Amino acid sequence: MGIPARTLSAAVLLLAVELGGAPPINAAVRHMFVTSESHDADLSAWLAALNGDTRSGADAADAICRFYAAKGGLPDAAGFRAWLSTTNDDAYCRLLRDQTTGAGQRASFCGLPKATYDGATAGPWWRADGTPFALGIAAMVDHDGVLNPPGEDETGKPVFYAEETWTGSAIDGTVVPGETCEDWTSTADPEASRGRLEFTAELWGSGAGAACDTPAHLLCFETGVGDPIATQADPGDVVFVSAAHGPGDFADAQWGGPEISGIAGADAICQQEAAAADLADPSSFRAYLSTGATAAPARLNSNGPWKRVDGTRIAWSKSDLLDGTLLSTIHQLADGTYVDDLSTWTGADDHGVAAATTCQDWTSSSAADTSSSGGAAQWIDGWSGNASSTTKCDALLRVYCFSDARVDFYDRFETGALDRWSAQSP
């Protein structure tokens, strides 16, 4: 059930979980941040320059994180560790274990009895600016449950989004062999695994690589377990990325929709998925696609703000949507699932400028036809695409679905789901 803003009663608000752009009052909160400064992969030199400490490798990384946590005034600065893998210790294990007993590898259950490992957790985490980052360690690495990109420093200020972080890790938090710059003591190795600050899904902590003598930041996480992050309830119009994917002709059977060609077929697919997920006013959803007659932004009747199904804000307004960088990524399906297979049809660049070609206005699935400007839903920049990108129309991509119906609190109560309700009043 979606409750429009104009009719939402105070009684319902009293039942909603206390949410918003900051952790609830009295919540047990764990923080994460990216260091405001960067350095090459010889972390002992970085630490020595900060405070004369002589530790090296991952121990130096943890000390660096604690230095910046204290500098930023974060509580429990001594409880931070770097998201960093070494030859013998996976980043996942280093964050899962306490401060005194080492780490280990996921393949050997982080050095714990399997039953203990299976029940162990860490997080969830909030960025230093009061924005939720990830639902917990398992969701962060296994289920793409990263809510917002990690690009805020220890004071809550943004770090340039194209910057990278040392991780030495694959997306599951395990070491990438040979890509740890001799366990963070050398600048001589040719390359190390790095993450990118503008991504959610898998690329926030993996997927990039650069020489060990080039600078990168560190990702720092407070250890331990905090209170769950509930679904956010900020008002806004919902946006999701389609579960279905298909070629540039929306009548193609691979879409699993009503097999209607052109832009009408794309809208029908969005509305079908919104209805199946019990989203408010399914008929209000439209595909974010340009045609020869209409640029994609002109198809949106609302001026925002827009949010994902989990309540995470994507953009404050249409101008914010089209300024080249989203607030967070559109990597969530209508049913709430987070995904990472996220190339999208758009026919528009990140500023909403219509593409030169759009698969014959979304009626062609031929490799002989193309669409310029295709997006990637795990990016805050490049989410819609740019004029230089070209995709053949037989590719299988998703589509963004935007609603024009303002919803304050989407509860799903009639489906039997109670995750957005609390047994207590605030």
N, C-alpha and C positions, 0 to 999 in steps of 0.2 A: 504494500500500500504506500503510495506516495502522497504526502499531504502538502498541498500548495501553501505558499508562504502566507497568503492573505487569510487562510482559514485555520492555521495552526493555533491551537488553543494553549493557554498557559498550563492547563492540566497535563497535556501531552508533554510539554516541555519539562515538567517536573519529573516525568518518568524517564526522560532521555538521559543517557549517560553524559556526564559533564565532559565536554570535548572542546575543540577549538584549536587555536594556533599555538597553544602552550600546554605543558602537562597539567593535569588537574591538581588542585591544591591538595597537599599532603600525600601526593603519590610518591612511591619509591621510584626514583628516576635514575636511569643510566644514560650518560652522555657519550657522544662521539664527535670528532672534529677532524679537519685536515690542518696540518701545521701551516701557519701563515708564511713560513719561509721554506726554502728548498735547498738541497745540497746534492753533491754527487754521492755515489754509493759507498764511499768510505765513511761510515757513520761515526767512527771514532773521532775523525777530524771535525765533523760537525759538532759533536758533543763537546769536545775540547774547546772549540771556539765559543761555545755558549757559556760554559762554566768551569772549564779546566778539568772536568771529569775524564778519567783514563779508560773507562769501559769501552768495549768494542762490540761489533756485530749486533745481534738482536738485543743484547743487554743495553747497548748504547741507544738503540731505537726506543726501547721502553723508557730510558732515562730522558731522552729527547721529548717523548710524549708527555712525561710528567712535568718537565720544565715548562712546556707551552701550556699545559693545563693549569699550572699554578699562575703563569703569566696572565692567562685569561680569566682568572678568578673562579674557575670551576671547582665545585665541592669535590672532596676526595681526590685531589690531584695525584696522590700517591697510588691510586688504584687503576691507573691507565696503562695499557699495553698497546704496542704497535701491531697492526694487521700486517704481519710479515712472516713469510716462511723461510726456513733454513733447510739445509740438507737433511737434518734429523728431526726437525720440529715443524709441523704444519701450522699455518696461521690459525686455522680452526681450533687446533688443540691448545695453542698458546693462549687463546682467548677463553677457552672452556675451562682450563685448569686454573688453580689459584696462584697466588703470587710466589709461592715458595717451592712447589713440587715439580717444576719442569713442564714439559709439554708432550712430545711424542708425535706419532703419526696416526691419521684416521684409520689407516689400514690395520693398525694394531690397537684400535680403540683408545688412542691417546694415552696409552699406558695405564688405562683403568680396566677393572673387570667389566666384561661386556654389559652386564646388567646395569652397572653404574653408568657406563658410557651412554647406554640407550636412554637413561632417564635424566642425563645431564643437559643443562641448557645455559644460556647466557642472554643478556638483553631483556627486553627490547631496548632500542636506543633512540634518543632525541638529539638532534643537532644542537649546537650551542646557541642558535638563534631561536630555540623553542619550537622547532619544526620536527615532527617525527621522521626518523630515518628508516628504521627497519623493525619488523615485527618480532624479531628474535634471530638467534644465530642459525637455526635450521632453515627458517624461511628465507633468510638473507642469502644463503648459498645454494639451497636445493630447490626453492620454489619461487625465486625471483621476487620475494616479498620485500623489496627495497622500495619504500614509499616515495622518497624524494632523493635527488642526487646528493652526493656527500660534500659538495663544494663550499662549505662554510668553515671558517677558521675557528680558533679557540675563543674568539671574542664574538662570534656570530656574524662576522663580516664575510662577504663572498670572496672567494679566491677565483681568479680568472678561470673560466670554465674549461678552457682548452688545456689547462695544466694537467700533469700526470702525477701518480703516486707510486713509490716503490712498493711492491707486494711480493714478488717472487712466487706468486701463487696462481693456480688455476681458479676457476669460478667456485669450485667446491671447497676452497680454502686449503688445498693440498699443494705441496711444493711442485714447481715446475723444474725438473732436474736440470742442472747446469745454468739456471737463470737466476742466481742469487748473488752475483758479483762476489764469489768466494765468501759466501755467507756474510755479505755486507762489510767486507774489509778491504775491498780492492776496487780500483777504477780501471783496471786493465782488461777485464772481461769484455767480450764484444757486445753482450746484450743481457738484459734482465727483464722479467715480466713486470708490467706496470698496469695500473688502473687509470681510468679517465674520470674527471670530476663532473662531466656533463651527463653521465649515463646513470640509469637505474638498471634493472634486469641484470644480465650477467657481466656487462662490461665495466661496471663501477670498480671492480677489483681485479680485472684480468683483461686480456685481449690486446693490450699494447705492449710494445717492446722498444727499448732504447739502450744505447751504450751506457756502460757504468760510469763513464766520466762526464755524463750530462746530468743536470740537476733535476730532482723530483722531490715532491713532498712526502710526508708520512700520514697514513690514516691511523688515528688514535681512538681506542675504545676503552671505556670504563668497564672493568670486569665485574662479574656478579650478575644477579637476577633482579630485574625491576618489575613494576606492575605492568600488566598488559596495556597495549595501546588500543583503545577502542576505536571503532569507526568514527571518523570526524563528521560533524553535523553542521558545518557551515553552509549557509544558503548558497544556492547556485544551480545552474543548468547542467545536467549530466552529459558527459562525453565518455565513449568507450571505443575500443578497437574491435572490429568484428572477429568472432570466432571463425567464421567461414572465410575461406580465401579461394580466389579463382582468377581467371584471366580477365582481360580488358572488356569482355562482353558479359554484362551482368545477367544475361539470359542463359549463359552456359550452365549446364547441369552441375558442374563442380561447385558452384556457389551454394547449392542446396536450397535455393529460394524459389520464388514463384515463377522463375524463368521469364522475367520481363526484361527486355533489352533497354539499354540506355540508362539515363540518370534515374528514371522512375524505378527501374529494377534495383538499383543500388539503394534507393530510399526504402523499398519494400524489404530488402534484406535487413537493413538497420531496424526497421519497425518490427519485423518478425523476431529478431533476437531480443529486442527490448521487451516485447510481450512475453516471450518465453522466460525471461528473467524477472518478470513482475515489476519492471520499472514503471514509474509514473508516466501516464499519457504516452503510450508507445507511438501513437500516430504523430507525435510532435518531432520524432527523430528524423534527421536528414543526413545523407551522406555528404561528407566534406569533399566535393569533387567540382572541378571546373569543367565547363563545356565551351564550345566555340561561342556561345551566346552569353554565358554568365560565368563570372569568376567565382570560385568556391566561397569566399567570404560573403558575397552578396546573397547566397542561399541561406545564411543565418539571420533570422529575424531578430534574435536577441542580441543585446550588447554585453552579455555575460552578467556576473562572473561564471566561469565554467569549472566543474570539478569532476573527478573520476567517481566511480560508483562507491569507492571507499571514503569519499569526502575530500580527498586531497585536491587542493586548488591547482588548476592548470593555468588559468589566466584570469585577471581581474576584469577585463573588458575586451572588446574587439581590437582596440588599438594595442593592448597588451598582448593579445593572441598573435598579432601580426608584426611585432617588433623584432622578430628574429630569434627570440629565446623564450621558451615556456618556463613557468615556475616549476613544473615537474613534468613527467612524461606520461603519455597516454598508453601505458602498457598493461591495461586491465580490460578484461572482457566484461560483457554485460552482467554475467553471473558472479563477478567478483574474482575470477581466476586471474592471476598474474602470469604473463607469458613473455617469451623472449624471441619467438619467430615472428618478426614484426615489420617486415617491409610492407609498404602501403601504396595503393593508388591514390593520387591526389589531383594531378594536373594543375598544381599551383606551387609556387615556391614558398619559403617561410614568411614572406611578406604578403602573401595572398595574390601575387601576380600570376595571372593565368598562363598556362603552358602553351607552347606552339602546337603541340599535338596531344590528343587525348583518346587514342585508340578509336578513332572515328566516332568521337563523342560517346564512348563506352558501348560500342556495338560490335567491336572487332576483337577476336581472340587469335588473330593471325600474327605469326612472327614477322611478317612483312610490314606490319604497322607498329607504331611506337607511341608511348606516352612520355613526354619530357616532364620532369619534376615528379619524382616519387619519394615518399618519406620513409622514416624509420621511427617506430613508436617507442623505442627505448632511448631516444635522444631528446634533449631539450632544445638543441639547435639541429637543424636538418630534419626536424620532425615531419615537415611537409615536403621538403626537397629544394632543389635549386635548378635553375634553367639549364645547367650543363649536364644534368643527369638524364639519361634516356633508358627506358625499359621496353623491351619487346612485349607486345600485347598477349603473347602466349604464356608469359610468366604468371605464377600463382601468388598473388598478393592479397593483403587484407584491405579494409577501408575504415576510415574514422566515421563515427556516428555521433552527431551533436543534437541535443534536445533544445527546444525553445520553451520548455515548461519549467518554471522556477519551482524548486522543491527545497523546503527547509529540512525536513527529516523524513528519510525513506526508511521505513521500519521493517518491511518484509514480514510483518506479524502474521498475515494470513497464510504464509507458507510454512509456519511452524518454527521459523528461525527466531531465536530470542537474543542473538548476539548484540543487537542494538538497543536492548532494553536493560534497565537496572531494577533490582528488587528494592532499592532504596531511593528515596528522594534526595536531592543534593543537600 
